[in-house]
């Protein structure tokens, strides 16, 4: 049905929602899963803008932190149908130093 693919903010979907009986709306609200809902292009762009502001705030905090504590990076705004990315393991200081030596050509492998 073509109406199913209209954006949620369209005049047709709004009119159908306004004409629906309260019992139907209550039943739909009980079954609703916001994580599976459709987003309009505007909502996707807004989520991208929010993510960009969070990243810039995180970078600002990183640059202006002098006590050695690094703030946790922000998580992106959850989007419908997209699973959150798994956390990456952090590299140890010793492994980072070894990698730095390998890149600079000063690493000597253990015998």
Secondary structure, 3 states (H helix, E strand, C coil): CHHHHCCCCCHHHHHHHHHCCHHHHHHHHHHCCHHHCCCCHHHHHHHHHHHHHHHHHHHHHHHCCCCCCCCCCCCCCCCCCCCCCCCCCCCCHHHHHHHHHHHHCCCCCCC
